[in-house]
Amino acid sequence: MAALSPIELASMTEGLTEQQKMLFHIQYNAAKKDSSIAIILAVLLGWFGIDRFYVGDIGLGLLKLFTGGLCGIMWLIDIFLISEKVAAYNRTKAQEIVQMLKMSG
């Protein structure tokens, strides 16, 4: 599940002002990644690591790029695991945005 649940988002933004919550949602919606796009990238371009570049995992993206997805093994595995990488990316981005808003306000 790549999208954070409304409950999880509410708990993350607890303690923020209404203006900060609005800024959070604007920034989060601009920064979050879509798991459907990640799966399509994994299936079609996973051999080249494009799916890993999409979720900000540059190291593994380069590894897949230079090894052909580790001869297809990592490509096949990532088709099933990329949604979890997107969820982790989105959760990390949300936490970074909340921390930035708490520090600024």
C-alpha positions in Angstrom: 0.0 0.0 0.0 1.8 3.1 -1.2 -0.7 5.8 -0.1 -0.6 6.6 3.6 -3.9 6.1 5.3 -5.9 9.2 6.5 -5.4 8.0 10.0 -1.6 7.8 9.6 -1.5 11.3 8.0 -3.7 12.7 10.8 -1.4 11.2 13.5 1.7 12.6 11.7 0.2 16.1 11.5 -1.1 16.1 15.1 0.1 19.3 16.8 0.4 21.3 13.6 -1.7 24.4 13.1 -4.4 24.4 10.4 -2.1 26.5 8.1 0.8 24.0 8.7 -1.6 21.1 7.9 -2.6 22.8 4.7 1.1 23.3 3.8 1.8 19.7 4.7 -0.9 18.4 2.4 0.2 20.6 -0.5 3.9 19.6 -0.2 3.1 15.9 0.4 0.8 15.6 -2.6 3.5 17.2 -4.7 6.2 14.9 -3.4 4.5 11.5 -3.0 5.0 8.7 -5.6 2.3 6.6 -7.1 2.6 2.8 -6.7 0.8 2.1 -10.1 3.5 4.1 -11.9 6.2 2.3 -10.0 4.8 -1.1 -10.9 4.5 -0.1 -14.6 8.1 1.2 -14.5 9.2 -2.0 -12.8 7.6 -4.3 -15.4 8.5 -2.3 -18.5 11.9 -0.7 -17.6 12.9 -2.6 -14.4 15.9 -4.1 -16.3 17.4 -0.6 -16.4 16.6 0.3 -12.8 14.1 3.0 -13.7 11.7 1.9 -11.0 14.5 2.3 -8.3 15.4 5.7 -9.6 11.7 6.7 -9.4 11.6 5.9 -5.6 15.0 7.6 -5.0 17.0 4.4 -4.6 19.9 5.5 -6.8 22.4 2.9 -5.7 20.2 -0.1 -6.5 19.0 1.7 -9.7 22.6 1.9 -10.9 23.3 -1.7 -9.9 20.3 -2.8 -12.0 21.2 -0.5 -14.8 24.8 -1.9 -15.1 23.8 -5.6 -14.5 20.5 -5.8 -16.5 18.5 -6.2 -13.3 21.1 -8.7 -12.0 20.4 -10.8 -15.0 16.6 -10.5 -14.5 16.5 -11.8 -10.9 16.3 -8.4 -9.2 13.9 -7.2 -12.0 11.5 -10.1 -11.2 11.7 -9.5 -7.4 11.2 -5.8 -7.7 7.9 -6.3 -9.6 6.5 -7.6 -6.3 8.4 -5.4 -3.9 8.3 -2.0 -5.5 5.0 -1.1 -3.9 6.5 -1.4 -0.5 9.4 0.8 -1.6 6.9 3.4 -2.7 5.1 3.2 0.6 8.4 3.7 2.5 9.4 6.6 0.3 6.0 8.3 0.8 6.2 7.7 4.6 9.8 9.2 4.7 8.8 12.2 2.7 5.8 12.8 4.9 7.9 12.7 8.0 10.5 15.0 6.5 7.8 17.6 5.6 6.3 17.4 9.1 9.7 17.9 10.7 10.4 20.9 8.5 7.0 22.4 9.3 7.6 21.9 13.1 11.0 23.5 12.9 9.7 26.5 10.9 6.7 27.2 13.0 
